[in-house]
Amino acid sequence: MSFFKNTPKQNITLNENDKQLTNDLKKNIEMIHEYLCQTEDLMFKKMSFNKMGCTILFLDSMVKKDILQSSVIGPILEKKSGEIQNVVKTTELKFSSNISEVGASLLEGYCTILIENDAIAKSVVVGEIAERSIEEPANERNILSSHDGFVENLSTNILLLRRRIKSPQLKVKFFTLGKITNTKVSMVFIDKLANKKILEEVERRITFIDVDHLLSIGDIEEFIEDNPHSPFPQMLTTERPDRGASYLTEGKIILIVDGSPRILIVPITFFAFYQSPDDYNSRWVLGSFFRIIRFFSLMISISLPAIYIAIISFHSEVLPIGILYSVRVSLEYVPFSPLVEAIVMQIILELLKEASIRLPTPIAQTLGIVGGLIIGTAVVEANLVSNSMIVVIGLTAISSFVAPVNQMGTSARLLGFPVMIAASLFGFFGIVLILMVLVMHLCKLESFGTHYFSPLAPFKLEDLKDTFVRLPTWKLKTRPTDSQPVYKQQQRHTRGWKK
C-alpha cells in the first residue's frame, strides 16, 4: 500500500464572501443576520455598555437562558462599564472580526456581544445541550467489565477516555467535516506510541472527505475504509470506553464523531472482533475457553447449513444409519430442496430479527415467541420445512449472535448464503472452495497498511499469545505488532515477588 500519493482537496465553504465586522453596530447585526439566512430564532438583547450601544445576539434554541442571564446580561447591566472580559463570567471567551467565525460561534451555543465603534465581536459560551445519561450499551453488555458507555456528546466521550488514560501523551486532534452540517470529528491517540505513518494516513484520508453532510460514524467509516466491497468490517466500532482505552494503549487510533455514541478504532485485525472485555476480567483459562467458543461459533454460522445441504444432497454416507433414517423420514414429504429450505428459513430469521429490533420491547418479546414456536411448528406440520432444518438454522442463528461485535455476526450470516449455494452444487468440495476463497481474501485484506489477518498472515508467533487463546496477563509483556506501535514492551516486572 502506498502512502501520501495524493494531496487533499481544499475545502470550499458555502459562504465565499468572507466579510469583516465594521465599527457600525447596526451594519454588523445585519451582516450576521444575513449570514444566518435571516433565521427567526436569532435573538437580540439591546443595552448600554461604556455609554455606547451594545447588542447581545444568540440563537434561542442553542443557549441556556439562566446561564445567559447570570453570566452575561446580569453582569453587564450591573457594572455598565469596564473591559468586557473582566465583566462577563465565563470560562471561554472568543474575539473575532470575521463574520463566518462569529456565525460559527453562534451555531455552537455561544452568545455574541457587539459594541458600537468596535469591530471586534466577543463570543461567550452559554450553551448547554441536554444529553443522554452515561449507561451501559444495550448491544455490548458484559458481566465483569465496566458498565458505562459512550453518548452522543463529543466532549463527554473524550472525558470517558481521559478518565481511564490519565497521561499527558493522550492527544486529541479535531477536524470539521460537512459543508452544511460542520460536524466535528476528533482523532484520539497516544502521541509517543501510535505509529506516525498510520497517523498521517488516517489524517490524509479524513482531509479528502469533501461532502455536504456527515452525521454518523458509519459515513466516515465508508469514506476511509480500504476495501468497501469486502464483506468484513475493516474498522471496529464500539460504544464501550474500556475497550477504546485498551486499544489506545496498544498504539491504535480512535475516531469520534460528534452526535454518534459509537467510535471507530483503526487499524484493526480480524481476530479483534472476537475478543471481549470480559476475557481480560476473568481468569485466563475461562477467557481462553469462551474465546475458542466464539471462533467455533463463527465456523458454525458460516458453514453449518452448507454442511447439512452437502450431506443430504451428496454425502449421506457420512451419517450413522440411525441419524440418516430420521433425516430421510423428516424430508419425505417436503417438496423443496435443502437449499431452498435453508434460504427461506434464513430469510425468515432475518425478518424476525429486523422486526424485533424496530418494535417496542413488549411486542418484540411476543414476536420472538410467535416466530419461534408458532411459525416454526406450523411450517414443519405443513411439510414445508423439515425438523432437522429447523434445528440447523436455530443453531446457526444462535452461533452468529455469539460474536461480541454485531457487525461480524451479521457478516458471518451473509457469508453463509454463497457457501450454501456452493454446497448444493458441489457438496463438500464447494464448501472447501468457498472457504479457501474467503481465507485468501482475508490474507490479502488490509486496514490502513496493517495486515487484516495478522498474526496468521503474515505469521507472527509472538502475537498468538492473545489471539485464539489468552495467556495469563503477566505473560503479555509486549504489545500486538499489528498496529506497529513505537514501543512494543508494555510490561516489565510483574510476578517478580515470587523470586
N, C-alpha and C positions, 0 to 999 in steps of 0.2 A: 504494500500500500504506500502511495507516495503522499507526503505531507507538503502543504504550502505551495501547491502548484498553481493556484489562482489567487487573485486579490479580491476581497469582498466588495460588493456593490455599495455605493454610497446611499444611505437612507435619504429619501426625499420627503419632507414634511408636506402636509396638506396645505399649510399656510406659508406660501412662499414669500409674502411681503412681511419681512421681519421688522416690524415698526418699533420705534423707541418712544418712551414717555417724554412729555414736554413739561414746561412749567405751568401750563394751563390745566387746572383741575378738571374743568368741565370736559375739555377735549380728551383728557386721559380716560375719564369714565366712559365716554362714548366709544373710544377705541377698544377698551376692554369689553364693553357690551357687544360691540360688533364682532370682536374675536370669538366670543361665545355665542355667536349667531342669534343675538337678541333674545336669549333664553329668559323666560319669565320667572325662573326661580333664583335669579341673581338679585340679591337684596342690597339696599343702600342704607346706611345709617349716617346722617349728616350731623356734625357737631363742630366745635371750635377748639383749636389747639394752637398754643403760642400766638393767640389773637389772629389766627388765619383760618380759612375754611379747611375742614378736614372731613373726609368721607371714608367710611369703612364698608368694603364690599365683601360679600360672602355668598356662597351657594347655600340656599336654605336647607337642602337635603343632606349636605355634607358636613355640617358643623353641629356641635352640641351647644344649645343656646345658653345653658348655665355656665359653661366654660368660657364662651364668648363674653358674657356679661361680667363675670368675675375677673377674667384675665385681661380684657382689652377695654371694653366700653366703660366699666366702672372706674378703673384707674385713670383713664383719660378725662372723664368727667370730674373726677376728684382733684387731680393735680393741675390740669388745663395748660401746663407749660413744662418745658424741660426737654431733655433728649428722649426720643420715643423708646429707645432701647432700655432706658432706665425707668420708664413709666409702666410699660406693659409687663405683665407677669407671665413669662413663658420660658420653656426650656429650649425653644428653637425659633430663631428669627432670621428671615432671609431678606436681603437687599437686592433689588433688581431694577433696571431701567428698560428691560426688554418686555414687550407686550406678551410674547409667547411664553416666556418664563413666568410672568405673573398669572397668565391664564392657566398654566400647568399647575401652579401652586394652589389656585382656587379649586381645581379639579381634584386635588389631593386632600382637601379638607382644611386648607388654610383660609384665613381672612386677610384681606389686603388693605393697608392703610395708605391713603393718598392725601397729601397735604398740598395746599396752594403754594405756587412758586417753588415746588420741589419735584424734580424729575426722577426721584428715586422712590420706588414703592417698597413698603415694608410689609412683609408677609409673616403672619403669626399663626402657628399651628393651633387650631382649636377643634379639630375633628376627632371624633371617637366613634368608629363604626362598630356596631354590635356584632359580636361573633359567637360562633358555637363554642360551647364549653369543651375543654380537653377531656376526651374519654377514649376508651379502647376501641380500635377499629373493629367494626362488625364482621368484616371479611378476613381478618388476620388475627383471630383470637388465639391466645396461648395460655398455658396453665401456669408456668413458673416464671414467665418474664414479666416485665413492667406492663402496666395497664393504662398507659396514656398513648395518645395518637396525635398525628398532625391535624391541623384545622385549616380553614381557608385563608387565614391571615399570614402574610409572608413574615412579618416581624416575629409573630408567635412561634412559627416553625423554626426560625433561626434560633430563637431563645431555647427551644427544646433541645436543639443540638448543642448549644453552648453550655447548657446545664450539665451535659454529660462529658463534654470535652472542654475543660477549663484551661485552655492553652493559648498563649499569645500567637501561636503559629496557625491557629484556625482562621482562615481568611475567607472573606465574602466579597464577591465581585458582582456588580449589578449591571443588567442590560435592560433596555426598554424596547419592546417589540410590538409591532402593530401600529400602522399609521393612524388608525381610528381609535383602537382600544388603549394604546400606550400601556401595554401590560408590562409590569416589572417582573423580570426574571433574575434570579440570583444563582451564582455558581459558587459552591462552598467546597473547600478543600483544605488540607493541611499543607501549608506553604512549603516546608522543607522536606516533605515526604512524598507528595504527589509527583509523578513524572512530568517534567517540563514539556516534553514533546506532545504528550497526550493532552495536557492542559491547553497548549497552543492550538492543537487540532480541534478540541471541543469549542474553544472560543472562535476559531475560524469558521466552523460550521454555523455557529449561532449568528455571527455577523453577516452571513449570507442570507439569513431569513428576511425576506422583504415582502410583507403581507399587510393587508388592511386590518385584519383582526387575528388575535391569538388569545384564546380564552381558557385553554385547558392544557394539562401536561401531555395529553395524547397528541395535540397538534405539534408541539415541539419534538416529540418522540418520532413522529413520522418524517419531519423535516430533516433530522440529523442522523437517522439510523443508516447503517452501512448497506444493508440489503433489504429494501422494502418488500420484496417478493418472497422472502423466506417465511415459512410457517412458524418459525421460532422467534420469540421476542429477544431482541439484542440489547435491550436495556431493562433493568429490573425496576419495577415500580413498587413502592411500599408506602404504607401510612404509619409505620412504626418508627419512632425516633431512635429506639435502641438498635434497631437493625441499621439505620442510616449511620449512626455514630460508629458502629463496629466496622462498617465498610470504609468510613473515613480514615480510621486508624490503620487500614490496610493499604492506604495510598490511593483510594478511589475518589471520584468526583461526584458531587451531588448537585442536581439542578432542581430548583424550586420555582414554581410559577405562582404568582400572587393570585389568589382565588381558587386554588386547587389544593385539596388535602393530601394529594399523593406527590411523592418526589421521585425523581429519576436518578438511578445510580449507574455510572459508567466508569470504566469499561466493566463488562460482566462476562461470566462464563456460563455454560450450560448447567454445570453442577450446582451453581449458587441458587438456582430455582428450587432445588430440593433440600436446601438447608433451612432449618428453622431456629429462631432464637432459643427455643426450649432445648435444643440439642446441647447448648452450652450452659444451661442452668440445671441440668441433671447430670448424674454420673456418666462417664464416657461410655460405659457398656450399654446403658439404656439409650443414650443418644445415638450410638452407632447402630443399635438394633432397629430403632424407628427410622433411621435414615435408609437402611437397607430395605425396610418395608416400603418406603416411598419409591425407591428405584424399582423394586419389584412391581409396585402398582403401576408404574409407567409402562412397563412391558405388557402388563395385563390390559391396560386401557387401549394400547395401540394394536395388540395382536390377538387377544383372546377371541373376539368374534371371527377374525380371519382364520384362526386355527380350527375353530368349530366348523366353519364353512368348508375348509380344506379336508377335514376328516370325513364329513358327511358326503362330500362330492367325490373325493378321490382316494382317501386313505382310511377307509373304515376298518381295515385290518389291524390298525394300531390300538383299537379299543378292545378291552376284555369282552367276552361274548355276552356276559350279563348286562353290562352297560350298553353295548351295541343293540341288544334286543329292546331295551327300554327306549332308547332314542328312536329306533325304527318304528316302534309302536306309536310314539308321540307324533311321528311325521307321516303316518299312514294316510290321514285324511286332510292334511294341509295341502292346499292347491298351489302354493307358491314355492319357489326355490329358496334355499337357505339364504342366498344373497339378498333377495327381495325382503324376506323376513327380517334380516338384520338391519337393512337400511331403513325400513318402515319403523321398526322399534326404536332405532337411534333417533330418527326424526321426531317420533312421539315423545321420547325422553327430552329432547331439546325444547319442544313446545311446552311441556310441563314445567321445565326449569325456567324458561323465559316468563311464562305466565305467573309462576310463584314469586318471581322477583318483582314484577310490576304490581301485583295485587297487595292489598293490606294484609298484615300478618295473620289475623284470624282466618281470613278467606284462603290465604296461601296454604295454611296448615290443612284446611279442609280439602283443598285441591290435591295436596300430596296424598291424602288418604284415598280420595276418589281415583286418582291416577294409578296409585299402587295396587289397590285392591279391586275396585270395580272394573276399570278398564283392562287391567292385567287378566283378571279372571274371565271377563267377557270375551276377550279375543281368543283365549285358549278354548273356552267352551264352544265358541263359534267355529273352531277349527281353522282360524286364520293364521295363528302362530302356535308353534309347538311349546310345550312346557320347558324343554331344555333350552330353547332360545330365550325364553323369559329369564331363566337363571343366568345365562351367559351375559345378556345385556345388563341385568341388575349388577352382576359382579364388575362389569366394565364401567358402569356409571359410578359405583362406589370407589373404584380404583382411581378414576380421573379426579374425584373430589379430594383425594388424599394430598395432592400437591399443595405445599404451603402458599404458592403464588398462583392465583386463579388463571393467569394468562397461560401458564404452561399446561395446566389441566385441560383447558379448552383446546389448546393446540394438539394435545395428545388425542382427544376425541375426534378432531377433524382429520388427523393423520390416519385414523382407523378406517376411513372410507376407501382411500386408494389401496390400502393393504387388503381390505375385504374383496375388492374387485379383482386384485391380482390373485388372491386365493381361489376365487370362483373360476378363474381361467386356467391357472397352472398349479393349483394345490400348494404344497409346501415350498416348491421351487419359486412360485410367485411371491410368497411371503418373504423368503430369504432375499430375493432380488430387490424388493422394495426397501427392506431394512438395510441392505447394502447401500442403496442409493441415499437413504437418509443419513447413514453414518458418513458416507463420502461428503455429503452436503455439510454436515456438522464439522467435519475436519477442515473444510475449505472456508467456512464462515468466519468472519472477523467482527470484532466490536472495538472500534477506534484503534485499530492496529494490533489488538490483542487477539490471540487465537481463541475462538469460542469454545472449542472442545478441549482446551487445556485443563488438566495436565496429562490427558491421554494422547492428544495430538497437538503439538509435539509432546512426547512423553517426558514427564518431569517427576522423577521418583520422589524428590523431597516434598512435592506438593500433594502426594497421595495420602499424607497423614491426616488430611481434613477434606477428603473427597467422598469416597463411598462409606468410609467409617470415620469416626472422630477419635483420635488418640487422646490420652489424658492432656489436660490443659498445660501441664508443666513440660510436656513433650513438644508443644507447638512453639518452639523457640524462634522460628523465622516466619516472616510474613509470606503469604502466597505470592508467587512471582508473576501472576497473570497481569496485574496492573503495573508491573515494572516499577515498584517503589524505589525511592532513592536509597533508603536504608532497609535491608532485609531482616536484620535481627530485631526482635521485639521483646525477648526475654533474656535475662542473664542468670542471676541466682534465684532459683525458685524453691527447690527442696534441699538446699544446702544444709538445712538443720539436721538432716539425717547423719551427716558426717560428724 
